[in-house]
Amino acid sequence: MSDSDITLLLDQWGRGDLSALDRLAPLVYPQLHSIAASYLRRERKGQFLQATGLLNELFLKYQTRREARFESRAHF
């Protein structure tokens, strides 16, 4: 899928199509995981939070939203 496909899915999700999040998640998960892991590596030693757990919490939170408003893909 292209960047425009991701933008389209974000738009559909923003208009209340919850199935769009199901199609969007596998497309953006690898990049979001990489970003989260990068940030968490900079945290103090001994931290138990991991990138996978953080992203799972994010997607669980988003699944309960009826609408999602993002100004752009970067905002997401």
Chimera marker file (.cmm) of the C-alpha trace (Angstrom):
<marker_set name="trace">
<marker id="1" x="0.000" y="0.000" z="0.000" r="1" g="1" b="0" radius="0.5"/>
<marker id="2" x="1.108" y="3.523" z="-0.681" r="1" g="1" b="0" radius="0.5"/>
<marker id="3" x="1.203" y="6.598" z="1.516" r="1" g="1" b="0" radius="0.5"/>
<marker id="4" x="-2.014" y="7.776" z="-0.124" r="1" g="1" b="0" radius="0.5"/>
<marker id="5" x="-3.699" y="4.493" z="0.906" r="1" g="1" b="0" radius="0.5"/>
<marker id="6" x="-2.708" y="5.177" z="4.511" r="1" g="1" b="0" radius="0.5"/>
<marker id="7" x="-4.054" y="8.717" z="4.225" r="1" g="1" b="0" radius="0.5"/>
<marker id="8" x="-7.317" y="7.353" z="2.811" r="1" g="1" b="0" radius="0.5"/>
<marker id="9" x="-7.665" y="4.856" z="5.678" r="1" g="1" b="0" radius="0.5"/>
<marker id="10" x="-6.992" y="7.610" z="8.224" r="1" g="1" b="0" radius="0.5"/>
<marker id="11" x="-9.709" y="9.692" z="6.582" r="1" g="1" b="0" radius="0.5"/>
<marker id="12" x="-12.185" y="6.794" z="6.599" r="1" g="1" b="0" radius="0.5"/>
<marker id="13" x="-11.419" y="6.075" z="10.242" r="1" g="1" b="0" radius="0.5"/>
<marker id="14" x="-11.823" y="9.770" z="11.029" r="1" g="1" b="0" radius="0.5"/>
<marker id="15" x="-15.321" y="9.620" z="9.561" r="1" g="1" b="0" radius="0.5"/>
<marker id="16" x="-16.287" y="6.727" z="11.822" r="1" g="1" b="0" radius="0.5"/>
<marker id="17" x="-15.367" y="3.631" z="9.777" r="1" g="1" b="0" radius="0.5"/>
<marker id="18" x="-13.916" y="1.459" z="12.550" r="1" g="1" b="0" radius="0.5"/>
<marker id="19" x="-12.938" y="-1.250" z="10.059" r="1" g="1" b="0" radius="0.5"/>
<marker id="20" x="-10.465" y="1.233" z="8.552" r="1" g="1" b="0" radius="0.5"/>
<marker id="21" x="-8.390" y="0.987" z="11.743" r="1" g="1" b="0" radius="0.5"/>
<marker id="22" x="-8.246" y="-2.787" z="11.286" r="1" g="1" b="0" radius="0.5"/>
<marker id="23" x="-6.839" y="-2.291" z="7.794" r="1" g="1" b="0" radius="0.5"/>
<marker id="24" x="-4.567" y="0.562" z="8.866" r="1" g="1" b="0" radius="0.5"/>
<marker id="25" x="-2.889" y="-1.093" z="11.858" r="1" g="1" b="0" radius="0.5"/>
<marker id="26" x="-0.786" y="-3.665" z="9.977" r="1" g="1" b="0" radius="0.5"/>
<marker id="27" x="0.416" y="-0.978" z="7.571" r="1" g="1" b="0" radius="0.5"/>
<marker id="28" x="1.684" y="1.451" z="10.200" r="1" g="1" b="0" radius="0.5"/>
<marker id="29" x="2.597" y="-0.928" z="13.039" r="1" g="1" b="0" radius="0.5"/>
<marker id="30" x="6.205" y="-1.634" z="11.922" r="1" g="1" b="0" radius="0.5"/>
<marker id="31" x="7.093" y="2.052" z="11.644" r="1" g="1" b="0" radius="0.5"/>
<marker id="32" x="5.341" y="2.964" z="14.902" r="1" g="1" b="0" radius="0.5"/>
<marker id="33" x="7.133" y="0.079" z="16.649" r="1" g="1" b="0" radius="0.5"/>
<marker id="34" x="10.469" y="1.366" z="15.393" r="1" g="1" b="0" radius="0.5"/>
<marker id="35" x="9.700" y="4.895" z="16.612" r="1" g="1" b="0" radius="0.5"/>
<marker id="36" x="8.544" y="3.652" z="20.023" r="1" g="1" b="0" radius="0.5"/>
<marker id="37" x="11.601" y="1.416" z="20.421" r="1" g="1" b="0" radius="0.5"/>
<marker id="38" x="13.876" y="4.323" z="19.566" r="1" g="1" b="0" radius="0.5"/>
<marker id="39" x="12.296" y="6.535" z="22.226" r="1" g="1" b="0" radius="0.5"/>
<marker id="40" x="12.274" y="3.796" z="24.851" r="1" g="1" b="0" radius="0.5"/>
<marker id="41" x="16.001" y="3.068" z="24.313" r="1" g="1" b="0" radius="0.5"/>
<marker id="42" x="16.663" y="6.596" z="25.574" r="1" g="1" b="0" radius="0.5"/>
<marker id="43" x="14.764" y="5.995" z="28.814" r="1" g="1" b="0" radius="0.5"/>
<marker id="44" x="16.428" y="5.047" z="32.077" r="1" g="1" b="0" radius="0.5"/>
<marker id="45" x="17.806" y="1.554" z="32.575" r="1" g="1" b="0" radius="0.5"/>
<marker id="46" x="15.536" y="-0.964" z="34.249" r="1" g="1" b="0" radius="0.5"/>
<marker id="47" x="12.384" y="0.328" z="32.636" r="1" g="1" b="0" radius="0.5"/>
<marker id="48" x="9.891" y="-2.454" z="32.013" r="1" g="1" b="0" radius="0.5"/>
<marker id="49" x="7.852" y="-0.774" z="29.300" r="1" g="1" b="0" radius="0.5"/>
<marker id="50" x="8.514" y="-2.236" z="25.850" r="1" g="1" b="0" radius="0.5"/>
<marker id="51" x="7.614" y="-0.910" z="22.416" r="1" g="1" b="0" radius="0.5"/>
<marker id="52" x="5.251" y="-3.807" z="21.689" r="1" g="1" b="0" radius="0.5"/>
<marker id="53" x="3.288" y="-3.255" z="24.898" r="1" g="1" b="0" radius="0.5"/>
<marker id="54" x="3.134" y="0.469" z="24.292" r="1" g="1" b="0" radius="0.5"/>
<marker id="55" x="1.731" y="0.003" z="20.782" r="1" g="1" b="0" radius="0.5"/>
<marker id="56" x="-0.752" y="-2.614" z="21.952" r="1" g="1" b="0" radius="0.5"/>
<marker id="57" x="-2.072" y="-0.100" z="24.501" r="1" g="1" b="0" radius="0.5"/>
<marker id="58" x="-2.280" y="2.547" z="21.792" r="1" g="1" b="0" radius="0.5"/>
<marker id="59" x="-4.332" y="0.386" z="19.451" r="1" g="1" b="0" radius="0.5"/>
<marker id="60" x="-6.594" y="-0.806" z="22.281" r="1" g="1" b="0" radius="0.5"/>
<marker id="61" x="-7.289" y="2.817" z="23.151" r="1" g="1" b="0" radius="0.5"/>
<marker id="62" x="-7.965" y="3.718" z="19.517" r="1" g="1" b="0" radius="0.5"/>
<marker id="63" x="-10.373" y="0.789" z="19.035" r="1" g="1" b="0" radius="0.5"/>
<marker id="64" x="-12.770" y="2.378" z="21.524" r="1" g="1" b="0" radius="0.5"/>
<marker id="65" x="-12.906" y="5.684" z="19.628" r="1" g="1" b="0" radius="0.5"/>
<marker id="66" x="-15.842" y="6.265" z="17.330" r="1" g="1" b="0" radius="0.5"/>
<marker id="67" x="-14.024" y="8.988" z="15.409" r="1" g="1" b="0" radius="0.5"/>
<marker id="68" x="-10.405" y="9.974" z="15.048" r="1" g="1" b="0" radius="0.5"/>
<marker id="69" x="-9.396" y="13.432" z="13.922" r="1" g="1" b="0" radius="0.5"/>
<marker id="70" x="-5.867" y="13.916" z="12.631" r="1" g="1" b="0" radius="0.5"/>
<marker id="71" x="-4.583" y="16.934" z="10.746" r="1" g="1" b="0" radius="0.5"/>
<marker id="72" x="-2.250" y="14.745" z="8.695" r="1" g="1" b="0" radius="0.5"/>
<marker id="73" x="-0.450" y="11.412" z="8.624" r="1" g="1" b="0" radius="0.5"/>
<marker id="74" x="2.412" y="13.016" z="10.542" r="1" g="1" b="0" radius="0.5"/>
<marker id="75" x="-0.050" y="14.144" z="13.222" r="1" g="1" b="0" radius="0.5"/>
<marker id="76" x="-1.258" y="10.551" z="13.569" r="1" g="1" b="0" radius="0.5"/>
<link id1="1" id2="2" r="1" g="1" b="0" radius="0.2"/>
<link id1="2" id2="3" r="1" g="1" b="0" radius="0.2"/>
<link id1="3" id2="4" r="1" g="1" b="0" radius="0.2"/>
<link id1="4" id2="5" r="1" g="1" b="0" radius="0.2"/>
<link id1="5" id2="6" r="1" g="1" b="0" radius="0.2"/>
<link id1="6" id2="7" r="1" g="1" b="0" radius="0.2"/>
<link id1="7" id2="8" r="1" g="1" b="0" radius="0.2"/>
<link id1="8" id2="9" r="1" g="1" b="0" radius="0.2"/>
<link id1="9" id2="10" r="1" g="1" b="0" radius="0.2"/>
<link id1="10" id2="11" r="1" g="1" b="0" radius="0.2"/>
<link id1="11" id2="12" r="1" g="1" b="0" radius="0.2"/>
<link id1="12" id2="13" r="1" g="1" b="0" radius="0.2"/>
<link id1="13" id2="14" r="1" g="1" b="0" radius="0.2"/>
<link id1="14" id2="15" r="1" g="1" b="0" radius="0.2"/>
<link id1="15" id2="16" r="1" g="1" b="0" radius="0.2"/>
<link id1="16" id2="17" r="1" g="1" b="0" radius="0.2"/>
<link id1="17" id2="18" r="1" g="1" b="0" radius="0.2"/>
<link id1="18" id2="19" r="1" g="1" b="0" radius="0.2"/>
<link id1="19" id2="20" r="1" g="1" b="0" radius="0.2"/>
<link id1="20" id2="21" r="1" g="1" b="0" radius="0.2"/>
<link id1="21" id2="22" r="1" g="1" b="0" radius="0.2"/>
<link id1="22" id2="23" r="1" g="1" b="0" radius="0.2"/>
<link id1="23" id2="24" r="1" g="1" b="0" radius="0.2"/>
<link id1="24" id2="25" r="1" g="1" b="0" radius="0.2"/>
<link id1="25" id2="26" r="1" g="1" b="0" radius="0.2"/>
<link id1="26" id2="27" r="1" g="1" b="0" radius="0.2"/>
<link id1="27" id2="28" r="1" g="1" b="0" radius="0.2"/>
<link id1="28" id2="29" r="1" g="1" b="0" radius="0.2"/>
<link id1="29" id2="30" r="1" g="1" b="0" radius="0.2"/>
<link id1="30" id2="31" r="1" g="1" b="0" radius="0.2"/>
<link id1="31" id2="32" r="1" g="1" b="0" radius="0.2"/>
<link id1="32" id2="33" r="1" g="1" b="0" radius="0.2"/>
<link id1="33" id2="34" r="1" g="1" b="0" radius="0.2"/>
<link id1="34" id2="35" r="1" g="1" b="0" radius="0.2"/>
<link id1="35" id2="36" r="1" g="1" b="0" radius="0.2"/>
<link id1="36" id2="37" r="1" g="1" b="0" radius="0.2"/>
<link id1="37" id2="38" r="1" g="1" b="0" radius="0.2"/>
<link id1="38" id2="39" r="1" g="1" b="0" radius="0.2"/>
<link id1="39" id2="40" r="1" g="1" b="0" radius="0.2"/>
<link id1="40" id2="41" r="1" g="1" b="0" radius="0.2"/>
<link id1="41" id2="42" r="1" g="1" b="0" radius="0.2"/>
<link id1="42" id2="43" r="1" g="1" b="0" radius="0.2"/>
<link id1="43" id2="44" r="1" g="1" b="0" radius="0.2"/>
<link id1="44" id2="45" r="1" g="1" b="0" radius="0.2"/>
<link id1="45" id2="46" r="1" g="1" b="0" radius="0.2"/>
<link id1="46" id2="47" r="1" g="1" b="0" radius="0.2"/>
<link id1="47" id2="48" r="1" g="1" b="0" radius="0.2"/>
<link id1="48" id2="49" r="1" g="1" b="0" radius="0.2"/>
<link id1="49" id2="50" r="1" g="1" b="0" radius="0.2"/>
<link id1="50" id2="51" r="1" g="1" b="0" radius="0.2"/>
<link id1="51" id2="52" r="1" g="1" b="0" radius="0.2"/>
<link id1="52" id2="53" r="1" g="1" b="0" radius="0.2"/>
<link id1="53" id2="54" r="1" g="1" b="0" radius="0.2"/>
<link id1="54" id2="55" r="1" g="1" b="0" radius="0.2"/>
<link id1="55" id2="56" r="1" g="1" b="0" radius="0.2"/>
<link id1="56" id2="57" r="1" g="1" b="0" radius="0.2"/>
<link id1="57" id2="58" r="1" g="1" b="0" radius="0.2"/>
<link id1="58" id2="59" r="1" g="1" b="0" radius="0.2"/>
<link id1="59" id2="60" r="1" g="1" b="0" radius="0.2"/>
<link id1="60" id2="61" r="1" g="1" b="0" radius="0.2"/>
<link id1="61" id2="62" r="1" g="1" b="0" radius="0.2"/>
<link id1="62" id2="63" r="1" g="1" b="0" radius="0.2"/>
<link id1="63" id2="64" r="1" g="1" b="0" radius="0.2"/>
<link id1="64" id2="65" r="1" g="1" b="0" radius="0.2"/>
<link id1="65" id2="66" r="1" g="1" b="0" radius="0.2"/>
<link id1="66" id2="67" r="1" g="1" b="0" radius="0.2"/>
<link id1="67" id2="68" r="1" g="1" b="0" radius="0.2"/>
<link id1="68" id2="69" r="1" g="1" b="0" radius="0.2"/>
<link id1="69" id2="70" r="1" g="1" b="0" radius="0.2"/>
<link id1="70" id2="71" r="1" g="1" b="0" radius="0.2"/>
<link id1="71" id2="72" r="1" g="1" b="0" radius="0.2"/>
<link id1="72" id2="73" r="1" g="1" b="0" radius="0.2"/>
<link id1="73" id2="74" r="1" g="1" b="0" radius="0.2"/>
<link id1="74" id2="75" r="1" g="1" b="0" radius="0.2"/>
<link id1="75" id2="76" r="1" g="1" b="0" radius="0.2"/>
</marker_set>
